[in-house]
Amino acid sequence: MPENIIKKLSFLDKFLTLWIFVAMALGVLSGYFYHQIVDFWNKFQVGTTNIPIALGLILMMYPPLAKVKYEELGDVFRNTRVLTLSLVQNWIIGPVLMFVLAIVFLRNYPNIW
């Protein structure tokens, strides 16, 4: 990465990977040392969806999605090769790959099928 780009990044952005690992470590350690925290977080679960995690994911995904340049959407549809490749990857290869991975790694869990 060029130096001028790194200098433009905020403190949080420069060390984002570190913050992610620190957050994961804190989560694992808090569950290990304070077993009752699991019951606390399970209170916010609806079905199989944990609401705080869902909200966190939405907040994390919103900024990149909000930066979509809709004025360039016409250019995307003109480049049929890239559009076709993207659609095939996202709607055919991705789901098939996830299904195969589920079969490979979850075959010992018949209660979820």
GUTOR-527447 format. One line per field, with one value per residue: residue in three letters; y, z, x of N, C-alpha, C in turn. Coordinates in Angstrom, 1 decimal, always signed. Example, Ala and Ser with C-alpha at 12.3 -4.5 7.8 and 13.67 -1.06 7.14 Angstrom:
<lopas>
rest: Ala / Ser .
ny: -5.7 / -2.2 .
nz: +7.8 / +7.1 .
nx: +13.2 / +12.8 .
cay: -4.5 / -1.1 .
caz: +7.8 / +7.1 .
cax: +12.3 / +13.7 .
cy: -3.3 / +0.0 .
cz: +7.8 / +7.9 .
cx: +13.2 / +12.9 .
</lopas>
This chain:
<lopas>
rest: Met / Pro / Glu / Asn / Ile / Ile / Lys / Lys / Leu / Ser / Phe / Leu / Asp / Lys / Phe / Leu / Thr / Leu / Trp / Ile / Phe / Val / Ala / Met / Ala / Leu / Gly / Val / Leu / Ser / Gly / Tyr / Phe / Tyr / His / Gln / Ile / Val / Asp / Phe / Trp / Asn / Lys / Phe / Gln / Val / Gly / Thr / Thr / Asn / Ile / Pro / Ile / Ala / Leu / Gly / Leu / Ile / Leu / Met / Met / Tyr / Pro / Pro / Leu / Ala / Lys / Val / Lys / Tyr / Glu / Glu / Leu / Gly / Asp / Val / Phe / Arg / Asn / Thr / Arg / Val / Leu / Thr / Leu / Ser / Leu / Val / Gln / Asn / Trp / Ile / Ile / Gly / Pro / Val / Leu / Met / Phe / Val / Leu / Ala / Ile / Val / Phe / Leu / Arg / Asn / Tyr / Pro / Asn / Ile / Trp .
ny: -1.2 / +2.2 / +4.8 / +7.3 / +6.7 / +5.2 / +7.1 / +8.6 / +7.1 / +6.6 / +6.3 / +4.1 / +2.7 / +2.0 / +0.1 / -1.9 / -4.7 / -5.6 / -4.6 / -6.2 / -8.8 / -8.4 / -7.9 / -10.4 / -12.0 / -10.9 / -11.6 / -14.4 / -14.9 / -13.6 / -15.3 / -17.6 / -17.1 / -15.9 / -17.5 / -17.0 / -15.0 / -16.0 / -16.8 / -14.3 / -13.1 / -14.8 / -14.1 / -12.2 / -13.4 / -14.5 / -17.1 / -18.6 / -16.4 / -14.0 / -11.0 / -8.7 / -9.4 / -9.4 / -6.7 / -5.5 / -6.6 / -5.4 / -2.7 / -2.7 / -3.4 / -1.4 / +1.2 / +0.6 / -0.3 / +2.0 / +3.6 / +3.1 / +3.9 / +4.9 / +6.2 / +5.1 / +2.8 / +2.1 / +1.7 / -0.7 / -2.5 / -2.4 / -3.7 / -6.7 / -9.0 / -8.9 / -8.5 / -10.9 / -12.8 / -11.9 / -12.4 / -15.2 / -16.1 / -15.2 / -16.2 / -18.8 / -20.4 / -19.6 / -20.4 / -23.2 / -24.0 / -23.3 / -25.1 / -27.6 / -27.4 / -27.4 / -30.0 / -31.4 / -30.6 / -30.6 / -33.1 / -34.8 / -33.8 / -34.5 / -33.5 / -30.9 / -30.9 .
nz: +0.0 / -0.9 / +0.7 / +1.1 / +1.0 / +3.3 / +5.3 / +5.1 / +6.3 / +9.1 / +12.7 / +13.7 / +11.3 / +10.4 / +12.1 / +12.0 / +11.7 / +13.9 / +15.9 / +15.4 / +16.0 / +18.8 / +19.7 / +19.2 / +20.9 / +23.4 / +23.5 / +23.5 / +25.8 / +27.8 / +27.7 / +28.6 / +31.2 / +32.5 / +32.8 / +33.0 / +31.2 / +28.8 / +29.1 / +29.4 / +26.9 / +25.4 / +26.0 / +24.2 / +21.9 / +19.1 / +18.0 / +16.0 / +15.7 / +16.8 / +18.1 / +18.8 / +17.3 / +14.7 / +14.4 / +14.7 / +12.4 / +10.4 / +10.9 / +10.3 / +7.7 / +6.4 / +5.8 / +3.5 / +1.6 / +1.3 / -0.1 / -2.8 / -6.2 / -7.8 / -10.2 / -11.9 / -12.6 / -15.1 / -16.7 / -15.6 / -16.5 / -19.2 / -19.5 / -20.1 / -19.8 / -17.3 / -15.6 / -16.0 / -15.1 / -12.4 / -11.5 / -12.0 / -10.1 / -7.7 / -7.6 / -8.4 / -8.2 / -5.6 / -3.8 / -4.4 / -3.6 / -0.8 / +0.0 / -0.6 / +1.3 / +3.6 / +3.6 / +3.8 / +6.2 / +8.1 / +8.2 / +10.4 / +12.0 / +12.0 / +13.0 / +12.1 / +9.6 .
nx: +0.9 / +0.6 / +2.5 / +1.2 / -1.5 / -1.8 / -1.2 / -3.5 / -5.4 / -7.6 / -6.9 / -8.3 / -8.9 / -6.4 / -5.5 / -7.5 / -7.6 / -6.3 / -8.1 / -10.3 / -9.3 / -8.8 / -11.3 / -12.5 / -11.0 / -11.6 / -14.3 / -14.2 / -12.7 / -14.3 / -16.5 / -15.3 / -14.3 / -16.5 / -19.2 / -21.9 / -22.4 / -23.1 / -25.8 / -26.9 / -26.5 / -28.0 / -30.6 / -31.3 / -32.0 / -33.9 / -35.5 / -33.2 / -31.7 / -29.5 / -30.0 / -28.3 / -26.0 / -27.0 / -27.8 / -25.2 / -23.9 / -25.5 / -24.9 / -22.2 / -22.1 / -23.5 / -22.1 / -20.3 / -22.2 / -23.7 / -22.2 / -22.5 / -22.3 / -24.8 / -25.2 / -23.5 / -24.5 / -25.6 / -23.3 / -22.5 / -24.4 / -23.9 / -21.5 / -21.5 / -20.1 / -18.7 / -20.9 / -22.4 / -20.5 / -20.4 / -23.0 / -23.2 / -21.3 / -22.4 / -25.0 / -25.0 / -22.5 / -21.7 / -24.0 / -24.1 / -21.5 / -21.7 / -23.7 / -22.4 / -20.2 / -21.7 / -22.8 / -20.4 / -19.2 / -21.3 / -22.5 / -22.6 / -24.6 / -27.6 / -30.0 / -30.3 / -31.1 .
cay: +0.0 / +3.4 / +5.5 / +8.4 / +6.1 / +4.7 / +8.3 / +9.2 / +6.3 / +7.0 / +5.4 / +2.9 / +2.0 / +1.5 / -1.1 / -2.6 / -6.2 / -5.7 / -4.4 / -7.4 / -9.9 / -8.0 / -8.1 / -11.8 / -12.5 / -10.5 / -12.4 / -15.8 / -14.8 / -13.3 / -16.5 / -18.6 / -16.7 / -15.5 / -18.4 / -16.4 / -14.0 / -16.7 / -16.7 / -12.9 / -12.8 / -15.7 / -13.4 / -11.3 / -14.3 / -14.8 / -18.3 / -18.8 / -15.1 / -13.2 / -9.6 / -7.8 / -9.7 / -9.0 / -5.3 / -5.2 / -6.8 / -4.3 / -1.4 / -2.9 / -3.5 / -0.2 / +2.2 / +0.3 / -0.3 / +3.4 / +4.3 / +2.6 / +5.0 / +4.5 / +6.9 / +4.3 / +1.5 / +1.9 / +1.1 / -2.1 / -3.3 / -2.4 / -4.7 / -8.0 / -10.1 / -8.7 / -8.7 / -12.3 / -13.4 / -11.6 / -13.1 / -16.6 / -16.3 / -14.9 / -16.9 / -20.3 / -21.0 / -19.4 / -21.3 / -24.6 / -24.1 / -23.3 / -26.4 / -28.7 / -27.2 / -27.8 / -31.4 / -31.9 / -30.3 / -30.8 / -34.4 / -35.4 / -33.1 / -34.7 / -32.7 / -29.6 / -31.1 .
caz: +0.0 / -0.9 / +2.0 / +1.2 / +1.4 / +4.7 / +6.1 / +5.1 / +7.1 / +10.5 / +13.6 / +13.7 / +10.0 / +10.2 / +13.0 / +12.0 / +11.9 / +15.4 / +16.7 / +15.2 / +16.9 / +20.2 / +20.1 / +19.3 / +22.1 / +24.5 / +23.5 / +23.9 / +27.2 / +28.6 / +27.8 / +29.3 / +32.6 / +33.0 / +32.1 / +33.0 / +30.1 / +27.7 / +29.4 / +29.2 / +25.4 / +24.8 / +26.2 / +23.0 / +20.7 / +18.6 / +17.1 / +15.9 / +15.3 / +17.9 / +17.6 / +18.8 / +16.2 / +13.5 / +14.4 / +14.5 / +11.0 / +9.6 / +11.1 / +9.7 / +6.2 / +5.8 / +5.1 / +2.1 / +0.7 / +1.1 / -1.1 / -4.2 / -7.1 / -8.6 / -11.5 / -12.8 / -12.8 / -16.5 / -17.1 / -15.1 / -17.4 / -20.5 / -19.5 / -19.9 / -19.3 / -15.9 / -15.0 / -16.1 / -14.1 / -11.0 / -11.3 / -11.9 / -8.9 / -6.5 / -7.5 / -8.7 / -7.6 / -4.1 / -3.1 / -4.5 / -2.7 / +0.6 / +0.2 / -0.5 / +2.6 / +4.7 / +3.6 / +4.2 / +7.6 / +9.0 / +8.1 / +11.7 / +12.7 / +11.2 / +13.5 / +11.5 / +8.2 .
cax: +0.0 / +1.4 / +2.5 / +0.2 / -2.8 / -1.8 / -1.3 / -4.9 / -6.3 / -7.7 / -6.2 / -9.1 / -8.8 / -5.0 / -5.4 / -8.8 / -7.4 / -6.0 / -9.3 / -11.1 / -8.8 / -8.9 / -12.8 / -12.7 / -10.3 / -12.4 / -15.5 / -13.9 / -12.3 / -15.5 / -17.3 / -14.6 / -14.2 / -17.8 / -20.1 / -23.2 / -22.6 / -23.8 / -27.2 / -27.3 / -26.6 / -29.1 / -31.8 / -31.5 / -32.1 / -35.2 / -35.3 / -31.8 / -31.0 / -29.0 / -30.3 / -27.2 / -25.1 / -27.6 / -27.6 / -23.8 / -23.6 / -26.1 / -24.1 / -20.9 / -22.3 / -24.2 / -21.3 / -19.9 / -23.4 / -24.2 / -21.3 / -22.7 / -22.5 / -25.9 / -25.1 / -22.7 / -25.2 / -25.8 / -22.1 / -22.4 / -25.2 / -23.3 / -20.4 / -22.3 / -19.2 / -18.5 / -22.2 / -22.7 / -19.6 / -20.8 / -24.3 / -22.9 / -20.6 / -23.2 / -26.3 / -24.8 / -21.3 / -21.7 / -24.9 / -23.7 / -20.4 / -22.1 / -24.4 / -21.4 / -19.6 / -22.7 / -22.8 / -19.1 / -18.9 / -22.4 / -23.2 / -22.8 / -25.6 / -28.8 / -31.1 / -30.5 / -31.6 .
cy: +1.2 / +4.1 / +6.6 / +7.9 / +5.7 / +6.0 / +8.9 / +8.4 / +6.8 / +6.0 / +4.0 / +2.1 / +1.4 / +0.2 / -1.9 / -4.1 / -6.4 / -5.6 / -5.6 / -8.5 / -9.6 / -8.3 / -9.6 / -12.4 / -12.1 / -11.3 / -13.8 / -15.8 / -14.5 / -14.5 / -17.6 / -18.4 / -16.4 / -16.3 / -17.8 / -15.4 / -14.7 / -16.6 / -15.3 / -12.6 / -13.6 / -15.0 / -12.6 / -12.1 / -14.5 / -15.9 / -18.6 / -17.6 / -14.4 / -11.7 / -8.7 / -8.1 / -9.3 / -7.5 / -4.9 / -5.5 / -5.8 / -3.0 / -1.5 / -2.9 / -2.2 / +0.8 / +1.8 / +0.2 / +1.1 / +4.1 / +3.8 / +3.8 / +4.6 / +5.1 / +6.0 / +2.9 / +1.1 / +1.3 / -0.3 / -3.0 / -3.4 / -3.5 / -6.0 / -9.1 / -10.1 / -9.0 / -10.2 / -13.1 / -13.2 / -12.4 / -14.6 / -16.9 / -16.2 / -15.8 / -18.4 / -20.9 / -20.8 / -20.3 / -22.7 / -24.9 / -24.2 / -24.6 / -27.6 / -28.6 / -27.7 / -29.3 / -32.0 / -31.7 / -30.5 / -32.1 / -35.1 / -34.8 / -33.3 / -34.0 / -31.4 / -29.7 / -31.2 .
cz: +0.0 / +0.4 / +2.1 / +1.5 / +2.8 / +5.7 / +6.2 / +6.0 / +8.5 / +11.4 / +13.7 / +12.5 / +9.9 / +11.0 / +13.0 / +12.3 / +13.3 / +16.2 / +16.6 / +16.1 / +18.3 / +20.6 / +20.1 / +20.5 / +23.3 / +24.6 / +24.0 / +25.4 / +28.2 / +28.8 / +28.6 / +30.8 / +33.2 / +32.3 / +32.0 / +31.9 / +28.9 / +27.9 / +29.1 / +27.7 / +24.8 / +25.1 / +25.0 / +21.8 / +20.4 / +17.6 / +17.1 / +15.6 / +16.6 / +17.4 / +17.7 / +17.7 / +14.9 / +13.4 / +14.1 / +13.0 / +10.1 / +9.7 / +10.4 / +8.2 / +5.6 / +5.1 / +3.7 / +1.2 / +0.4 / +0.1 / -2.5 / -5.1 / -8.2 / -10.0 / -12.5 / -13.1 / -14.3 / -17.1 / -16.8 / -16.1 / -18.8 / -20.6 / -19.2 / -19.4 / -17.8 / -15.1 / -14.9 / -15.1 / -12.7 / -10.7 / -11.1 / -10.5 / -7.7 / -6.4 / -7.9 / -8.0 / -6.0 / -3.4 / -3.2 / -3.6 / -1.2 / +0.9 / +0.3 / +0.9 / +3.7 / +4.7 / +4.1 / +5.7 / +8.6 / +8.9 / +9.4 / +12.6 / +12.0 / +11.7 / +12.9 / +10.1 / +8.2 .
cx: +0.9 / +1.4 / +1.5 / -1.2 / -2.9 / -1.9 / -2.7 / -5.8 / -6.4 / -7.0 / -7.0 / -9.0 / -7.4 / -4.9 / -6.7 / -8.6 / -7.1 / -7.2 / -10.2 / -10.6 / -8.9 / -10.4 / -13.1 / -12.2 / -11.1 / -13.7 / -15.3 / -13.5 / -13.4 / -16.4 / -16.6 / -14.6 / -15.6 / -18.9 / -21.5 / -23.5 / -23.3 / -25.3 / -27.7 / -27.5 / -27.7 / -30.5 / -32.2 / -31.7 / -33.5 / -35.0 / -33.8 / -31.0 / -30.7 / -29.1 / -29.1 / -26.2 / -25.7 / -27.5 / -26.2 / -23.4 / -24.2 / -25.3 / -22.8 / -21.0 / -22.9 / -23.2 / -20.8 / -21.1 / -23.9 / -23.4 / -21.4 / -23.0 / -23.6 / -25.9 / -24.3 / -23.3 / -25.4 / -24.5 / -21.9 / -23.2 / -24.7 / -22.2 / -21.0 / -21.4 / -19.0 / -19.8 / -22.6 / -21.8 / -20.0 / -22.1 / -24.1 / -22.2 / -21.5 / -24.4 / -26.2 / -23.7 / -21.3 / -22.7 / -24.5 / -22.5 / -20.8 / -22.9 / -23.4 / -20.6 / -20.4 / -22.7 / -21.5 / -18.9 / -20.1 / -23.1 / -23.4 / -23.9 / -27.0 / -30.0 / -31.3 / -31.0 / -33.0 .
</lopas>
